[in-house]
């Protein structure tokens, strides 16, 4: 696939290929990862973390290049050093590993919204085209790319988060009325058993926010005076949605970044 200039609009072909890739991989991970042996689970985790880490490094590299190109003279000895390179990798690996854990935890949960994840690249393409045309002619090409990516990425994350909350409310809920929070948590941990300890931990991490939300919602019905648990439940489900769909948005943006010339 040919590379694109930094100021070119997003590619429909890239968005479709990313959606097809998500459609082929995400349901498989969601349904089959719990049955995978430990070595395969770790391999999947390392591969996903590696892909996200590369995307995070490229993101920081492009953003840093944008700032350096506009504020540092090309013949300055600081130009090459400030653009970043190897020194950007530790932070990129750390962020990529955290995003991979959040993504797999979300896929392993009972309310896994991989259908929403599949539509993310196409939704991102539409919003980026709109932002691109809105600011076309008003910004320089690299600034146009930067701001269209940032604005569209945040809008897509907000839409996915709202749909995630709707999905959690729509999925049938277990009866947790009259059940203590500790018992609800133990139930969630018991249901999160898998062949791999890594998958069990990720599965539990993905289920607990939903359990807390469902438990707090049912407790509010029984006890209208204590609303703090409902606030905690809403915060947990919103935080989970943000953590799960953020790596999806990053993967979608990363697919388009590969088309750009390095800066």
Steps between C-alpha positions, in 0.01 A plus 500: 500500500638836402575760762299819531606853571452626853222737398299256288145415614437165673464196277176302470702198388709516818186529714335203327810282533527587869131418558535167318808418708310582819206288380728200444706528818296661779211248520754216500692655787177571686365147472812280489768663710365349824565152358853579384799339676721734703776530237250600231329751730834665577591500130175677412557753778858570387395538134213736583723699737771515233262633233362762736849596616613560142191714446571699816863555394394613155239733651754668727753514215256676269378741766855578608603551138211743450612713795871486414445587133314814601718618787859381437720598207589200277874573511504514881681221681190464722276418204585129482512451877166666573318305231536190716571142404621216719436703817129504419477121516479442882194722535346354184545142625352589839194661343464223242509230768234677706278547196541134404396387848194730489400380152526129584321550832213666316485224239489228767214664693141379461400839359779499239400752236714373215223599261556862600872451457452378143310816405758731665733536195210590268356748750845650541536530122170689467578743784856560379372582152257749650767665715745496207258685271402737780857623552630450144660821380522642852785289638834379372502138377674352805285703740190391307597136547582553868176673594275280288648196673462645848148637458363196316668260742338666800160511330515131409604409855203696634257328263637154585481580871134601473418185302694292754284630786187426296631148435562438869145613582357283221684176587301279743622561854550238772280535806724666760225643719566417864852376415797655679760670282766253612282204394435665163873548448574140599238383252663705226845365582369143501343543157829640370684167519707404195788273402747786521557704815559806282162459332330441837640827636403693186154342499444596863619854432254526213204362697540686830404852379183361342417304815552810713273700270226234498524448875486874578203549265302225671599619845367848418161349418493336841654792693435842348681681784845367416596634156878492537524145374311598186749782439784251547328257260457763229861612538626142477303421184603828335865442591485147369344615173764768455784255566356230272417718200806726519732227359242435225512865399881493519517192277267666250708818497821298480382327183465840335833625638682225312390668180671826596854584418723510805594847622 
